[in-house]
Amino acid sequence: MAEYFRYILFFITIFISNTIQVITGFAGAMLAMPPSIRLIGVGPAKAIVSIVSGASCVYVAVRYWRDINKKELLKILALMGIGMYTGIRLFYMLKLDILLKLYGVIIILIALKKLFVKKEIQMPPAVLYLCLVMAGMIHGMFISGGSFLVVYAVWALHEKQEFRATVSAVWVVLNSFLLYDHYQAGYFTAQTGRILVISVLPFLMAVWLGNQLVQKISAEKFLLLTYILLLASGAVAVL
């Protein structure tokens, strides 16, 4: 019974995180990974979340492909790709408990900053490019580089639809590369496949709901909810 309850909580996590992913273009995997690792284990969590969150990004990127900023997309992919390679190597070198707690602390600090420090600090381009490398590193370890990518994307992508489409395209490309690494690591087992198939239903529900809400809810209120959920998700990783 306890095992089934964990799976139910995981599917709820998939639903909530992908609803937010469809609306904002980021934060989905960052929300999903800490509880998912606790609920079903790091291997299945990385495999399933990368596919499911990637699928929601495919939907956004294909539907709004004309809004993708191709020049910025290539720049982001180049710098994040360097960081992602480093992050993958670090994940296999360091202990999971240490990485997970550090990851949780980073999420909590990001959420607290967004909740209580409203003033945006103007950073030089060199620091913004470093944020892209950091985004790649965290994405390589936990499929969750969204917060650091957003620091750069807010500076470089000014239109809402351009931001949403370009960021989604980034995740489509990078998650495709991660799938090969996950396959090599042996994450795709029969059990993982069964969980993935069931995850399709909450994912489709999330896509539908996200598109219903995106035009009806104010960006400020939704971002407030997102940062509160990030705070909770980071706490799950630390505990």
Residue frames as a rotation matrix with the C-alpha (Angstrom) as fourth column:
MET 1
0.566 0.824 0.000 0.00
0.824 -0.566 0.000 0.00
0.000 0.000 -1.000 0.00
ALA 2
0.417 -0.490 -0.766 2.82
0.178 -0.782 0.597 2.41
-0.891 -0.385 -0.239 0.88
GLU 3
-0.645 -0.690 0.329 4.41
0.419 0.041 0.907 1.76
-0.639 0.723 0.263 -2.53
TYR 4
-0.153 0.678 0.719 1.16
0.964 -0.059 0.261 2.53
0.219 0.733 -0.644 -4.38
PHE 5
0.740 0.411 -0.533 0.77
0.573 -0.800 0.179 5.72
-0.353 -0.438 -0.827 -2.34
ARG 6
-0.126 -0.876 -0.465 4.26
0.179 -0.482 0.858 6.82
-0.976 0.025 0.217 -3.41
TYR 7
-0.715 -0.111 0.690 3.34
0.678 0.130 0.723 6.27
-0.170 0.985 -0.018 -7.05
ILE 8
0.361 0.911 0.199 0.12
0.922 -0.381 0.071 8.28
0.141 0.158 -0.977 -6.66
LEU 9
0.589 -0.232 -0.774 2.12
0.267 -0.848 0.457 11.15
-0.763 -0.476 -0.437 -5.15
PHE 10
-0.541 -0.835 0.105 4.57
0.330 -0.096 0.939 10.88
-0.774 0.543 0.327 -8.05
PHE 11
-0.398 0.458 0.794 1.78
0.903 0.045 0.427 11.17
0.160 0.888 -0.432 -10.64
ILE 12
0.730 0.604 -0.320 0.37
0.665 -0.736 0.129 14.20
-0.157 -0.306 -0.939 -8.80
THR 13
0.116 -0.804 -0.583 3.87
0.185 -0.560 0.808 15.69
-0.976 -0.202 0.084 -8.93
ILE 14
-0.692 -0.337 0.639 4.01
0.639 0.125 0.759 15.10
-0.335 0.933 0.129 -12.69
PHE 15
0.176 0.874 0.453 0.64
0.957 -0.259 0.128 16.81
0.230 0.411 -0.882 -13.14
ILE 16
0.785 0.153 -0.601 1.46
0.415 -0.849 0.327 19.91
-0.460 -0.506 -0.730 -11.08
SER 17
-0.096 -0.941 -0.325 5.00
0.194 -0.338 0.921 20.38
-0.976 0.025 0.215 -12.41
ASN 18
-0.692 -0.184 0.698 4.01
0.691 0.111 0.714 20.05
-0.209 0.977 0.051 -16.06
THR 19
0.511 0.849 0.131 1.05
0.859 -0.511 -0.035 22.40
0.037 0.131 -0.991 -15.67
ILE 20
0.642 -0.359 -0.678 3.55
0.088 -0.844 0.530 25.00
-0.762 -0.400 -0.510 -14.49
GLN 21
-0.431 -0.857 0.281 6.01
0.361 0.122 0.925 24.05
-0.827 0.500 0.257 -17.23
VAL 22
-0.179 0.447 0.876 3.43
0.983 0.037 0.182 24.63
0.049 0.894 -0.446 -19.96
ILE 23
0.807 0.581 -0.107 2.48
0.590 -0.803 0.084 28.02
-0.037 -0.131 -0.991 -18.55
THR 24
0.753 -0.528 -0.393 5.92
-0.200 -0.752 0.628 29.43
-0.627 -0.395 -0.672 -17.75
GLY 25
0.795 -0.512 -0.324 8.32
-0.265 0.187 -0.946 27.47
0.545 0.838 0.013 -19.98
PHE 26
-0.380 -0.923 -0.055 10.53
-0.329 0.191 -0.925 26.71
0.864 -0.333 -0.377 -16.95
ALA 27
-0.426 0.053 0.903 10.48
-0.901 -0.117 -0.419 25.35
0.083 -0.992 0.097 -13.37
GLY 28
0.575 0.753 -0.318 8.70
-0.720 0.651 0.240 22.10
0.389 0.091 0.917 -14.23
ALA 29
0.377 -0.511 -0.773 11.62
0.231 0.860 -0.456 19.72
0.897 -0.007 0.442 -13.77
MET 30
-0.640 -0.644 0.419 12.98
-0.201 -0.385 -0.901 21.78
0.741 -0.661 0.117 -10.88
LEU 31
-0.080 0.726 0.683 9.69
-0.990 -0.138 0.030 21.29
0.116 -0.674 0.730 -9.06
ALA 32
0.734 0.541 -0.410 9.40
-0.557 0.825 0.090 17.63
0.387 0.163 0.907 -9.98
MET 33
0.115 -0.777 -0.619 12.87
-0.217 0.589 -0.779 16.25
0.969 0.224 -0.101 -9.30
PRO 34
-0.677 -0.469 0.567 13.32
-0.642 0.000 -0.767 16.51
0.360 -0.883 -0.302 -5.49
PRO 35
0.027 0.709 0.704 10.03
-0.856 0.380 -0.350 14.79
-0.516 -0.593 0.617 -4.57
SER 36
0.748 0.272 -0.605 10.36
-0.606 0.651 -0.457 12.35
0.270 0.708 0.653 -7.49
ILE 37
-0.229 -0.910 -0.346 13.80
-0.466 0.415 -0.781 11.20
0.854 -0.017 -0.519 -6.32
ARG 38
-0.695 0.020 0.718 12.40
-0.707 0.161 -0.689 10.61
-0.130 -0.987 -0.098 -2.83
LEU 39
0.225 0.944 0.243 9.32
-0.830 0.316 -0.460 8.80
-0.510 -0.098 0.854 -4.17
ILE 40
0.968 0.250 0.024 10.67
-0.189 0.789 -0.584 6.49
-0.165 0.561 0.811 -6.89
GLY 41
0.383 -0.898 0.215 14.48
0.585 0.416 0.696 6.76
-0.715 -0.141 0.685 -6.81
VAL 42
0.001 -0.468 -0.884 17.00
-0.292 -0.845 0.447 8.86
-0.956 0.258 -0.137 -8.71
GLY 43
-0.879 -0.404 0.253 17.32
0.088 0.384 0.919 6.66
-0.468 0.831 -0.301 -11.82
PRO 44
-0.295 0.848 0.440 13.60
0.955 0.281 0.097 6.33
-0.041 0.449 -0.893 -12.64
ALA 45
0.427 0.466 -0.774 13.03
0.503 -0.834 -0.225 9.97
-0.751 -0.294 -0.591 -11.64
LYS 46
-0.341 -0.636 -0.693 15.67
-0.285 -0.632 0.720 11.30
-0.896 0.443 0.034 -14.03
ALA 47
-0.916 -0.028 0.401 14.50
0.334 0.501 0.798 9.07
-0.224 0.865 -0.449 -16.88
ILE 48
-0.123 0.976 0.181 10.79
0.991 0.131 -0.035 9.82
-0.058 0.175 -0.983 -16.54
VAL 49
0.404 0.283 -0.870 11.00
0.404 -0.908 -0.108 13.52
-0.821 -0.308 -0.481 -15.69
SER 50
-0.585 -0.679 -0.444 13.36
-0.133 -0.459 0.878 14.17
-0.800 0.573 0.179 -18.60
ILE 51
-0.841 0.318 0.437 10.94
0.537 0.405 0.740 12.53
0.059 0.857 -0.512 -21.05
VAL 52
0.088 0.985 -0.147 7.73
0.994 -0.097 -0.052 13.98
-0.065 -0.142 -0.988 -19.63
SER 53
0.295 -0.025 -0.955 9.03
0.258 -0.960 0.105 17.52
-0.920 -0.278 -0.277 -19.12
GLY 54
-0.777 -0.616 -0.125 10.69
-0.005 -0.192 0.981 17.30
-0.629 0.764 0.146 -22.53
ALA 55
-0.548 0.648 0.530 7.36
0.835 0.384 0.395 16.33
0.052 0.658 -0.751 -24.10
SER 56
0.472 0.724 -0.503 5.62
0.744 -0.633 -0.213 19.39
-0.473 -0.274 -0.837 -22.68
CYS 57
-0.067 -0.599 -0.798 8.44
-0.112 -0.790 0.603 21.50
-0.991 0.130 -0.014 -24.11
VAL 58
-0.854 -0.165 0.493 8.08
0.423 0.332 0.843 19.84
-0.303 0.929 -0.213 -27.51
TYR 59
0.069 0.976 0.208 4.43
0.992 -0.045 -0.115 20.89
-0.103 0.215 -0.971 -27.52
VAL 60
0.591 0.139 -0.795 5.28
0.284 -0.958 0.044 24.54
-0.755 -0.252 -0.605 -26.74
ALA 61
-0.367 -0.859 -0.357 8.29
-0.114 -0.340 0.934 24.69
-0.923 0.383 0.027 -29.08
VAL 62
-0.749 0.134 0.649 6.41
0.636 0.419 0.648 23.18
-0.185 0.898 -0.399 -32.05
ARG 63
0.278 0.960 0.041 3.27
0.947 -0.267 -0.181 25.22
-0.163 0.089 -0.983 -31.55
TYR 64
0.911 0.050 -0.409 5.18
0.078 -0.996 0.052 28.50
-0.404 -0.079 -0.911 -31.24
TRP 65
0.264 -0.891 0.368 8.23
0.857 0.392 0.335 27.70
-0.443 0.227 0.867 -33.36
ARG 66
0.341 -0.100 0.935 7.99
0.673 -0.668 -0.317 31.02
0.656 0.738 -0.160 -35.21
ASP 67
0.903 0.065 0.424 8.60
-0.209 -0.797 0.567 32.81
0.375 -0.600 -0.706 -31.91
ILE 68
0.700 -0.701 -0.141 11.89
0.623 0.502 0.600 31.00
-0.350 -0.508 0.787 -31.21
ASN 69
0.767 -0.567 -0.300 14.90
-0.604 -0.796 -0.041 33.31
-0.216 0.212 -0.953 -31.24
LYS 70
0.933 -0.337 -0.123 17.25
0.236 0.834 -0.499 31.13
0.271 0.436 0.858 -33.30
LYS 71
0.177 -0.921 0.347 20.38
-0.169 -0.376 -0.911 33.19
0.970 0.102 -0.222 -32.61
GLU 72
-0.035 -0.141 0.989 19.89
-0.974 -0.219 -0.065 33.12
0.226 -0.966 -0.130 -28.85
LEU 73
0.888 0.408 0.215 18.93
-0.443 0.884 0.152 29.46
-0.128 -0.230 0.965 -28.97
LEU 74
0.673 -0.695 -0.252 22.28
0.266 0.546 -0.795 28.50
0.690 0.468 0.552 -30.51
LYS 75
-0.161 -0.735 0.659 24.20
-0.476 -0.527 -0.704 30.64
0.865 -0.427 -0.265 -28.02
ILE 76
0.276 0.359 0.891 22.35
-0.961 0.132 0.244 29.11
-0.030 -0.924 0.382 -25.06
LEU 77
0.987 0.145 -0.070 22.82
-0.151 0.984 -0.095 25.56
0.055 0.105 0.993 -26.32
ALA 78
0.355 -0.928 -0.116 26.56
0.057 0.145 -0.988 26.05
0.933 0.344 0.104 -26.82
LEU 79
-0.383 -0.546 0.745 27.23
-0.657 -0.407 -0.635 27.36
0.650 -0.732 -0.203 -23.30
MET 80
0.344 0.575 0.743 24.76
-0.919 0.369 0.140 25.09
-0.194 -0.731 0.655 -21.54
GLY 81
0.869 -0.057 -0.492 26.15
-0.178 0.891 -0.418 22.11
0.462 0.451 0.764 -23.45
ILE 82
-0.174 -0.985 0.018 29.59
-0.218 0.020 -0.976 22.73
0.960 -0.174 -0.218 -21.93
GLY 83
-0.430 0.061 0.901 28.09
-0.890 -0.193 -0.412 22.92
0.149 -0.979 0.137 -18.46
MET 84
0.627 0.771 0.114 25.86
-0.779 0.623 0.073 19.88
-0.015 -0.134 0.991 -18.98
TYR 85
0.469 -0.556 -0.687 28.80
-0.065 0.754 -0.654 17.65
0.881 0.351 0.317 -19.93
THR 86
-0.606 -0.718 0.343 30.55
-0.348 -0.148 -0.926 18.74
0.715 -0.680 -0.161 -16.71
GLY 87
-0.156 0.652 0.742 27.40
-0.988 -0.098 -0.121 18.19
-0.007 -0.752 0.659 -14.65
ILE 88
0.768 0.422 -0.482 26.90
-0.484 0.875 -0.004 14.64
0.420 0.236 0.876 -15.95
ARG 89
0.002 -0.864 -0.503 30.47
0.082 0.502 -0.861 13.73
0.997 -0.040 0.072 -15.02
LEU 90
-0.681 -0.250 0.688 30.09
-0.582 -0.386 -0.716 15.25
0.445 -0.888 0.117 -11.52
PHE 91
0.321 0.904 0.283 26.86
-0.927 0.238 0.289 13.34
0.194 -0.355 0.914 -10.92
TYR 92
0.795 -0.031 -0.605 28.64
-0.043 0.993 -0.107 10.01
0.605 0.111 0.789 -11.33
MET 93
-0.208 -0.975 -0.081 31.68
0.155 0.048 -0.987 11.13
0.966 -0.218 0.141 -9.30
LEU 94
-0.758 -0.085 0.647 30.05
-0.525 -0.510 -0.681 12.60
0.388 -0.856 0.342 -6.17
LYS 95
-0.878 0.452 -0.154 27.73
0.458 0.703 -0.544 11.05
-0.138 -0.549 -0.825 -3.56
LEU 96
-0.358 0.831 0.425 24.02
0.554 -0.176 0.813 11.47
0.751 0.527 -0.398 -4.30
ASP 97
0.374 0.550 -0.746 23.08
0.926 -0.175 0.335 12.60
0.054 -0.816 -0.575 -0.77
ILE 98
-0.352 -0.598 -0.720 25.60
0.578 -0.744 0.335 15.45
-0.736 -0.298 0.608 -0.90
LEU 99
-0.951 -0.006 0.310 24.48
0.281 -0.440 0.853 16.52
0.131 0.898 0.420 -4.38
LEU 100
-0.150 0.987 0.055 20.79
0.732 0.074 0.677 16.33
0.664 0.142 -0.734 -3.50
LYS 101
0.315 0.235 -0.920 21.15
0.881 -0.433 0.191 18.47
-0.354 -0.870 -0.343 -0.38
LEU 102
-0.659 -0.611 -0.439 23.25
0.354 -0.767 0.535 21.04
-0.663 0.197 0.722 -2.26
TYR 103
-0.795 0.443 0.413 20.67
0.410 -0.109 0.906 21.05
0.447 0.890 -0.094 -5.03
GLY 104
0.178 0.916 -0.359 17.88
0.914 -0.018 0.406 21.60
0.366 -0.400 -0.840 -2.49
VAL 105
-0.025 -0.281 -0.959 19.72
0.691 -0.698 0.187 24.51
-0.723 -0.658 0.212 -0.90
ILE 106
-0.941 -0.335 0.044 20.15
0.245 -0.586 0.772 26.15
-0.233 0.738 0.634 -4.33
ILE 107
-0.415 0.868 0.273 16.41
0.596 0.032 0.802 25.79
0.688 0.496 -0.530 -5.06
ILE 108
0.321 0.532 -0.784 15.49
0.945 -0.236 0.227 27.25
-0.065 -0.813 -0.578 -1.65
LEU 109
-0.404 -0.556 -0.727 17.82
0.491 -0.802 0.341 30.24
-0.772 -0.219 0.596 -2.11
ILE 110
-0.938 0.107 0.330 16.39
0.275 -0.350 0.895 30.91
0.211 0.931 0.299 -5.57
ALA 111
-0.060 0.997 -0.053 12.81
0.772 0.080 0.631 30.73
0.633 -0.003 -0.774 -4.25
LEU 112
0.236 0.101 -0.967 13.57
0.873 -0.460 0.164 33.01
-0.428 -0.882 -0.197 -1.29
LYS 113
-0.768 -0.568 -0.295 15.30
0.357 -0.763 0.540 35.51
-0.532 0.309 0.788 -3.53
LYS 114
-0.774 0.512 0.371 12.32
0.322 -0.187 0.928 35.61
0.545 0.838 -0.020 -5.90
LEU 115
0.149 0.899 -0.411 9.83
0.865 0.083 0.495 35.90
0.479 -0.429 -0.765 -3.05
PHE 116
0.607 0.101 -0.788 11.53
0.710 -0.513 0.482 38.57
-0.356 -0.852 -0.383 -0.96
VAL 117
-0.332 -0.737 -0.589 14.10
0.198 -0.665 0.720 40.38
-0.922 0.122 0.367 -3.13
LYS 118
0.588 0.751 0.300 12.12
0.475 -0.022 -0.879 42.02
-0.654 0.660 -0.370 -5.90
LYS 119
0.620 -0.396 -0.677 14.85
-0.602 -0.794 -0.087 44.27
-0.503 0.462 -0.731 -7.28
GLU 120
0.891 -0.323 0.320 16.66
0.448 0.741 -0.500 42.70
-0.076 0.589 0.805 -10.20
ILE 121
0.318 -0.874 -0.368 20.44
-0.037 -0.399 0.916 43.16
-0.947 -0.278 -0.160 -10.17
GLN 122
0.907 -0.082 -0.413 21.96
-0.421 -0.171 -0.891 44.26
0.003 0.982 -0.189 -13.45
MET 123
0.442 -0.764 0.470 24.76
0.112 0.567 0.816 41.86
-0.890 -0.309 0.336 -14.25
PRO 124
-0.129 -0.570 -0.812 27.48
-0.830 -0.385 0.403 42.15
-0.542 0.726 -0.423 -16.90
PRO 125
0.548 0.389 -0.740 27.24
-0.796 0.515 -0.318 39.84
0.258 0.763 0.592 -19.92
ALA 126
-0.415 -0.788 -0.454 30.18
-0.547 0.615 -0.568 37.71
0.727 0.013 -0.687 -18.69
VAL 127
-0.809 0.184 0.558 28.25
-0.480 0.340 -0.808 36.81
-0.339 -0.922 -0.187 -15.50
LEU 128
0.247 0.963 -0.107 25.12
-0.818 0.148 -0.556 36.07
-0.520 0.225 0.824 -17.51
TYR 129
0.279 -0.225 -0.933 27.07
-0.721 0.593 -0.359 33.70
0.634 0.773 0.003 -19.76
LEU 130
-0.819 -0.570 0.065 28.46
-0.440 0.550 -0.710 32.02
0.369 -0.610 -0.701 -16.63
CYS 131
-0.306 0.808 0.502 24.84
-0.725 0.144 -0.674 31.52
-0.617 -0.571 0.542 -15.51
LEU 132
0.537 0.479 -0.694 24.26
-0.831 0.441 -0.339 29.55
0.144 0.759 0.635 -18.71
VAL 133
-0.323 -0.726 -0.607 27.21
-0.457 0.681 -0.571 27.27
0.828 0.093 -0.552 -17.93
MET 134
-0.875 0.056 0.482 25.84
-0.457 0.235 -0.858 26.79
-0.161 -0.970 -0.180 -14.40
ALA 135
0.148 0.988 -0.042 22.41
-0.900 0.117 -0.420 26.06
-0.410 0.100 0.907 -15.83
GLY 136
0.325 -0.108 -0.940 23.94
-0.675 0.670 -0.310 23.33
0.663 0.735 0.145 -17.96
MET 137
-0.738 -0.670 -0.081 25.79
-0.392 0.523 -0.757 21.81
0.550 -0.527 -0.648 -14.99
ILE 138
-0.622 0.574 0.532 22.66
-0.565 0.140 -0.813 21.59
-0.542 -0.806 0.237 -12.85
HIS 139
0.400 0.783 -0.476 20.67
-0.903 0.248 -0.351 20.28
-0.157 0.570 0.807 -15.80
GLY 140
-0.074 -0.520 -0.851 23.24
-0.591 0.710 -0.383 17.57
0.803 0.474 -0.360 -16.37
MET 141
-0.943 -0.322 0.080 23.00
-0.237 0.484 -0.843 16.48
0.233 -0.814 -0.533 -12.73
PHE 142
-0.719 0.695 -0.024 19.28
0.315 0.295 -0.902 16.90
-0.620 -0.656 -0.431 -12.00
ILE 143
-0.486 0.536 0.690 17.52
0.823 0.015 0.568 18.00
0.294 0.844 -0.449 -15.22
SER 144
0.517 0.727 -0.452 16.76
0.854 -0.474 0.213 21.29
-0.060 -0.496 -0.866 -13.46
GLY 145
-0.535 -0.841 -0.084 18.84
0.825 -0.541 0.161 24.14
-0.181 0.017 0.983 -14.85
GLY 146
0.161 0.748 0.644 15.83
0.883 -0.401 0.245 26.38
0.442 0.529 -0.724 -15.39
SER 147
0.767 0.210 -0.606 16.49
0.540 -0.722 0.433 28.97
-0.346 -0.660 -0.667 -12.70
PHE 148
-0.131 -0.900 -0.415 19.95
0.261 -0.435 0.862 29.88
-0.956 0.004 0.292 -14.01
LEU 149
-0.587 0.007 0.810 18.76
0.810 0.029 0.586 29.81
-0.019 1.000 -0.022 -17.60
VAL 150
0.473 0.870 0.140 15.96
0.861 -0.490 0.136 32.23
0.186 0.056 -0.981 -16.70
VAL 151
0.325 -0.445 -0.834 18.52
0.391 -0.740 0.547 34.72
-0.861 -0.504 -0.067 -15.30
TYR 152
-0.762 -0.647 -0.008 20.00
0.218 -0.269 0.938 34.94
-0.610 0.713 0.346 -18.79
ALA 153
-0.528 0.587 0.613 16.74
0.836 0.233 0.496 34.54
0.148 0.775 -0.614 -20.72
VAL 154
0.485 0.702 -0.521 15.03
0.784 -0.614 -0.097 37.46
-0.388 -0.361 -0.848 -18.95
TRP 155
-0.011 -0.608 -0.794 17.92
-0.007 -0.794 0.608 39.66
-1.000 0.012 0.005 -20.11
ALA 156
-0.860 -0.509 -0.039 18.06
-0.076 0.051 0.996 38.34
-0.504 0.860 -0.082 -23.68
LEU 157
-0.713 0.674 0.190 14.43
0.550 0.371 0.748 37.46
0.434 0.638 -0.636 -24.50
HIS 158
-0.978 0.207 -0.024 11.99
-0.159 -0.817 -0.555 40.30
-0.134 -0.539 0.832 -23.91
GLU 159
-0.265 0.934 -0.239 8.71
-0.855 -0.113 0.506 39.10
0.446 0.339 0.829 -25.41
LYS 160
0.013 0.348 0.937 6.63
-0.831 0.525 -0.183 36.61
-0.556 -0.777 0.296 -23.40
GLN 161
0.900 0.418 0.123 6.02
-0.279 0.769 -0.575 34.23
-0.335 0.483 0.809 -26.31
GLU 162
0.485 -0.820 -0.303 9.63
-0.472 0.046 -0.880 34.48
0.736 0.570 -0.365 -27.51
PHE 163
-0.309 -0.559 0.769 10.82
-0.946 0.101 -0.307 33.65
0.094 -0.823 -0.560 -23.99
ARG 164
0.279 0.549 0.788 8.45
-0.652 0.711 -0.265 30.69
-0.705 -0.439 0.556 -23.62
ALA 165
0.975 0.150 -0.165 9.16
-0.222 0.578 -0.785 29.22
-0.023 0.802 0.597 -27.06
THR 166
0.316 -0.936 -0.157 12.96
-0.578 -0.059 -0.814 29.64
0.752 0.348 -0.560 -26.96
VAL 167
-0.312 -0.405 0.860 13.37
-0.944 0.236 -0.231 28.23
-0.109 -0.883 -0.456 -23.45
SER 168
0.563 0.586 0.583 11.17
-0.481 0.806 -0.346 25.26
-0.673 -0.086 0.735 -24.38
ALA 169
0.878 -0.281 -0.388 13.31
-0.285 0.344 -0.895 24.61
0.385 0.896 0.222 -27.46
VAL 170
-0.108 -0.942 0.318 16.43
-0.888 -0.053 -0.456 24.59
0.447 -0.332 -0.831 -25.25
TRP 171
-0.140 0.098 0.985 14.95
-0.771 0.613 -0.171 21.81
-0.621 -0.784 -0.010 -23.10
VAL 172
0.880 0.474 -0.017 13.89
-0.364 0.653 -0.664 19.78
-0.304 0.591 0.747 -26.13
VAL 173
0.543 -0.744 -0.391 17.45
-0.434 0.150 -0.888 19.68
0.719 0.651 -0.241 -27.47
LEU 174
-0.360 -0.775 0.519 19.26
-0.853 0.048 -0.520 19.15
0.379 -0.630 -0.678 -24.15
ASN 175
0.109 0.466 0.878 16.82
-0.765 0.603 -0.225 16.51
-0.635 -0.648 0.422 -22.87
SER 176
0.909 0.157 -0.387 17.29
-0.395 0.624 -0.674 14.58
0.136 0.766 0.629 -26.10
PHE 177
0.027 -0.975 -0.219 21.01
-0.500 0.176 -0.848 14.31
0.866 0.132 -0.483 -25.33
LEU 178
-0.394 -0.145 0.907 20.26
-0.917 0.127 -0.378 13.36
-0.060 -0.981 -0.183 -21.72
LEU 179
0.681 0.723 0.119 18.10
-0.706 0.691 -0.157 10.45
-0.196 0.023 0.980 -22.85
TYR 180
0.539 -0.561 -0.629 21.16
-0.210 0.633 -0.745 8.72
0.816 0.533 0.223 -24.31
ASP 181
-0.524 -0.753 0.397 23.08
-0.562 -0.044 -0.826 9.18
0.640 -0.656 -0.400 -21.06
HIS 182
-0.072 0.590 0.804 20.16
-0.948 0.209 -0.239 7.78
-0.309 -0.780 0.544 -19.07
TYR 183
0.849 0.341 -0.404 19.96
-0.484 0.809 -0.333 4.80
0.213 0.478 0.852 -21.39
GLN 184
0.085 -0.919 -0.384 23.67
-0.222 0.358 -0.907 4.14
0.971 0.162 -0.173 -20.95
ALA 185
-0.615 -0.318 0.722 23.26
-0.723 -0.137 -0.677 4.39
0.314 -0.938 -0.146 -17.18
GLY 186
-0.832 0.298 -0.469 20.57
0.287 0.953 0.096 1.69
0.475 -0.054 -0.878 -17.22
TYR 187
-0.851 0.524 0.034 17.72
-0.353 -0.523 -0.776 3.87
-0.389 -0.672 0.630 -16.00
PHE 188
-0.166 0.836 -0.523 15.23
-0.976 -0.065 0.206 2.49
0.138 0.545 0.827 -18.53
THR 189
-0.965 -0.076 0.251 13.97
-0.151 0.944 -0.294 -0.68
-0.215 -0.322 -0.922 -16.86
ALA 190
-0.586 0.809 -0.051 10.63
0.513 0.418 0.750 -2.47
0.628 0.413 -0.660 -17.28
GLN 191
-0.063 0.550 -0.833 9.39
0.969 -0.167 -0.184 -0.84
-0.240 -0.818 -0.522 -14.07
THR 192
-0.619 -0.227 -0.751 10.41
0.129 -0.974 0.188 2.60
-0.774 0.019 0.633 -15.30
GLY 193
-0.965 0.263 0.017 8.57
0.003 -0.051 0.999 1.92
0.263 0.963 0.048 -18.56
ARG 194
-0.271 0.915 -0.299 5.35
0.863 0.369 0.344 1.05
0.425 -0.165 -0.890 -16.73
ILE 195
-0.086 0.193 -0.977 5.52
0.715 -0.671 -0.195 4.22
-0.694 -0.716 -0.081 -14.61
LEU 196
-0.863 -0.317 -0.393 6.24
-0.029 -0.745 0.666 6.27
-0.504 0.586 0.634 -17.75
VAL 197
-0.757 0.633 0.164 3.18
0.401 0.251 0.881 4.88
0.516 0.732 -0.444 -19.57
ILE 198
0.085 0.816 -0.572 0.89
0.994 -0.027 0.109 5.77
0.074 -0.577 -0.813 -16.66
SER 199
-0.369 -0.331 -0.869 2.49
0.520 -0.848 0.102 9.23
-0.770 -0.414 0.485 -16.46
VAL 200
-0.859 0.063 0.507 1.08
0.462 -0.329 0.824 10.02
0.219 0.942 0.253 -19.91
LEU 201
0.087 0.996 0.021 -2.38
0.854 -0.085 0.513 10.67
0.513 -0.027 -0.858 -18.44
PRO 202
0.481 0.093 -0.872 -1.37
0.680 -0.667 0.304 13.30
-0.553 -0.739 -0.384 -15.83
PHE 203
-0.640 -0.754 -0.146 0.95
0.441 -0.516 0.735 14.81
-0.629 0.406 0.662 -18.43
LEU 204
-0.644 0.459 0.612 -1.86
0.608 -0.178 0.774 15.26
0.464 0.870 -0.164 -20.99
MET 205
0.459 0.809 -0.366 -4.12
0.864 -0.311 0.397 16.68
0.208 -0.499 -0.842 -18.29
ALA 206
0.073 -0.536 -0.841 -1.35
0.609 -0.644 0.463 19.13
-0.790 -0.546 0.280 -17.36
VAL 207
-0.865 -0.382 0.326 -0.93
0.475 -0.411 0.778 20.29
-0.163 0.828 0.537 -20.98
TRP 208
-0.159 0.900 0.406 -4.67
0.738 -0.165 0.654 20.91
0.656 0.404 -0.638 -21.28
LEU 209
0.609 0.429 -0.667 -4.94
0.788 -0.425 0.446 22.75
-0.092 -0.797 -0.597 -17.96
GLY 210
-0.276 -0.823 -0.497 -1.78
0.643 -0.542 0.540 24.78
-0.714 -0.171 0.679 -18.58
ASN 211
-0.846 -0.023 0.533 -3.13
0.486 -0.444 0.753 26.09
0.219 0.896 0.387 -21.85
GLN 212
0.229 0.971 0.063 -6.44
0.760 -0.219 0.612 26.96
0.608 -0.093 -0.789 -20.20
LEU 213
0.585 -0.001 -0.811 -4.73
0.734 -0.424 0.531 28.91
-0.344 -0.906 -0.247 -17.43
VAL 214
-0.375 -0.921 0.101 -2.03
0.893 -0.330 0.307 30.68
-0.249 0.205 0.946 -19.41
GLN 215
-0.605 0.192 0.773 -4.43
0.379 -0.784 0.492 33.33
0.700 0.590 0.402 -20.72
LYS 216
0.355 0.933 0.057 -6.61
0.296 -0.170 0.940 33.56
0.887 -0.317 -0.336 -17.60
ILE 217
0.739 -0.149 -0.657 -4.28
0.664 -0.003 0.748 33.98
-0.113 -0.989 0.097 -14.63
SER 218
0.905 -0.419 0.078 -2.03
-0.399 -0.898 -0.184 36.96
0.147 0.136 -0.980 -14.01
ALA 219
0.354 -0.860 -0.368 1.69
0.101 0.426 -0.899 36.32
0.930 0.281 0.238 -14.41
GLU 220
-0.326 -0.508 0.797 2.42
-0.684 -0.455 -0.570 37.84
0.652 -0.731 -0.199 -10.99
LYS 221
0.361 0.556 0.749 0.07
-0.916 0.362 0.172 35.52
-0.176 -0.748 0.640 -9.10
PHE 222
0.961 0.026 -0.275 1.24
-0.114 0.944 -0.309 32.46
0.251 0.328 0.911 -10.96
LEU 223
0.097 -0.994 -0.042 4.91
-0.068 0.036 -0.997 33.23
0.993 0.099 -0.064 -10.40
LEU 224
-0.160 -0.071 0.985 4.18
-0.946 -0.273 -0.173 33.71
0.281 -0.959 -0.024 -6.69
LEU 225
0.783 0.500 0.370 2.66
-0.572 0.812 0.115 30.21
-0.243 -0.302 0.922 -6.57
THR 226
0.750 -0.549 -0.368 5.62
0.036 0.591 -0.806 28.84
0.660 0.592 0.463 -8.54
TYR 227
-0.202 -0.900 0.385 8.18
-0.426 -0.274 -0.863 30.22
0.882 -0.338 -0.328 -6.08
ILE 228
0.116 0.318 0.941 6.23
-0.987 0.139 0.074 28.90
-0.107 -0.938 0.330 -3.08
LEU 229
0.969 0.247 0.024 6.17
-0.239 0.953 -0.185 25.46
-0.069 0.173 0.982 -4.66
LEU 230
0.392 -0.905 -0.165 9.89
-0.062 0.153 -0.986 25.74
0.918 0.397 0.004 -5.40
LEU 231
-0.189 -0.415 0.890 10.51
-0.887 -0.318 -0.336 26.48
0.422 -0.852 -0.308 -1.73
ALA 232
0.529 0.485 0.696 8.63
-0.741 0.664 0.100 23.33
-0.414 -0.569 0.711 -0.75
SER 233
0.951 -0.182 -0.248 10.40
-0.031 0.746 -0.665 21.25
0.306 0.640 0.704 -3.40
GLY 234
0.080 -0.982 0.173 13.82
-0.386 -0.191 -0.902 22.42
0.919 0.006 -0.395 -2.23
ALA 235
-0.031 -0.015 0.999 12.93
-0.999 0.020 -0.031 21.54
-0.020 -1.000 -0.016 1.36
VAL 236
0.904 0.389 0.176 12.06
-0.377 0.921 -0.101 17.99
-0.202 0.025 0.979 0.24
ALA 237
0.628 -0.731 -0.269 15.54
0.030 0.368 -0.929 17.63
0.778 0.575 0.253 -1.26
VAL 238
-0.190 -0.755 0.628 17.30
-0.641 -0.389 -0.661 18.88
0.743 -0.528 -0.410 1.88
LEU 239
0.271 0.404 0.874 15.34
-0.955 0.229 0.191 16.79
-0.123 -0.886 0.448 4.39
